[in-house]
Amino acid sequence: MAGSSPKALVVDDDPALRMLVRVNLELEGFTVSEAETIDEAKRAVAASRPDVVLLDLHVGREDSGPLLHELRAEGVRVAVVTGSADVADYRDVADGVLEKPFEPSSLVELARRLARVSP
């Protein structure tokens, strides 16, 4: 990753949460893109393969579990960022789990670890 910024994709239907994640990661040198829907997320991954995807388990009315499995099968590193009670079902699939509400420092630490970025 030398010479380039790590890329993160934030997939969440909550614009305030996307902005919180974006700001915190950009302050740490990440290039951040956002997706509000599963379809937007698929297009964003295809257009610019991110180093890490931060994925809510429920994006609008959609369950993002199938997207999580698809991304992991393609070798994309994914952190589930959710307030959902069924997060335990995905701990073995995702590369990391961050439960809402979370501390920004925990978010940054997880994103760095998954994108393989040194502090």
C-alpha angles and dihedrals in degrees: 000000000000113000097013136079118249112250124229130184118204114204113190136122092222109091093198092055092047089052092048091052093043095051094047094048095043089054086058094051101264123140103226131200126182138217126191096188138035090249091053089049093053091050092047093051091048093048098047118006105225124217089228136012119208103205131188113215093226115041106183105310093334126103107226093200093103090051090050091054092045093050093047090049087055091051096252113148110236133189117194109222108188150134091211120128092220093065090114089070090065103041092097093047102043124070089228142356128218116185121213127272094046139167114252089232090059090051092051093046092051094046091049092049094049094043088046094237121153117230 
